[in-house]
Amino acid sequence: DGGITQSPKYLFRKEGQNVTLSCEQNLNHDAMYWYRQDPGQGLRLIYYSQIVNDFQKGDIAEGYSVSREKKESFPLTVTSAQKNPTAFYLCASSLYPGAAKNIQYFGAGTRLSVL
Amino acid sequence: GQSLEQPSEVTAVEGAIVQINCTYQTSGFYGLSWYQQHDGGAPTFLSYNALDGLEETGRFSSFLSRSDSYGYLLLQELQMKDSASYFCAAQNRDDKIIFGKGTRLHILP
């Protein structure tokens, strides 16, 4: 089955620790995205990538880092510089970046909490 | 700045019709999408409008007026499973998508 797989489903971070959230897609999509969702809030864009080995900052990139070494994979690292990391993190992909109809397909999400 | 405004909550009765409005202020606007998200779940795509007018997909319809920077999602024959949050999202020419804060739809039996 084609889709987007995020892991782990739940993640706990200690103070001063970096943690990495995994996102893998087998849809052969070019573009991938990371969003953060806080309770009762919409989705805010952290980073996005339109092509392998290239990515752009979204609206709330501070304290986060990404890589795009393979088309299928777009891991997100939440660094110790992110002082309020507790949130629901969603990864998405879309077929053609810049297409007139950019449908986003989402993974099931990772819920990150701070210990 | 870029923003989308939609009501935070809407309540309707099972079997009825409900409309969720969305106004947007973005630069380089391409089109307006709608997504559904059940509690704890992933958002799923519902519809997309690039041109003015109504798009119908089964019980769901979406409308766009570019001149008014306004759109809405219309849900007909409401079912209990339609209880969820609904997000409008503006697609811009720079490939970024800006999401509204979502409208939580409560359905009464």
Boltz contact constraints between the chains, C-beta under 6 A:
constraints:
  - contact:
      token1: [A, 41]
      token2: [B, 101]
      max_distance: 6.0
  - contact:
      token1: [A, 42]
      token2: [B, 87]
      max_distance: 6.0
  - contact:
      token1: [A, 42]
      token2: [B, 99]
      max_distance: 6.0
  - contact:
      token1: [A, 42]
      token2: [B, 100]
      max_distance: 6.0
  - contact:
      token1: [A, 42]
      token2: [B, 101]
      max_distance: 6.0
  - contact:
      token1: [A, 42]
      token2: [B, 102]
      max_distance: 6.0
  - contact:
      token1: [A, 43]
      token2: [B, 99]
      max_distance: 6.0
  - contact:
      token1: [A, 97]
      token2: [B, 95]
      max_distance: 6.0
  - contact:
      token1: [A, 98]
      token2: [B, 95]
      max_distance: 6.0
  - contact:
      token1: [A, 100]
      token2: [B, 50]
      max_distance: 6.0
  - contact:
      token1: [A, 101]
      token2: [B, 48]
      max_distance: 6.0
  - contact:
      token1: [A, 102]
      token2: [B, 91]
      max_distance: 6.0
  - contact:
      token1: [A, 103]
      token2: [B, 45]
      max_distance: 6.0
  - contact:
      token1: [A, 106]
      token2: [B, 42]
      max_distance: 6.0
  - contact:
      token1: [A, 106]
      token2: [B, 43]
      max_distance: 6.0
  - contact:
      token1: [A, 108]
      token2: [B, 42]
      max_distance: 6.0
  - contact:
      token1: [A, 109]
      token2: [B, 42]
      max_distance: 6.0
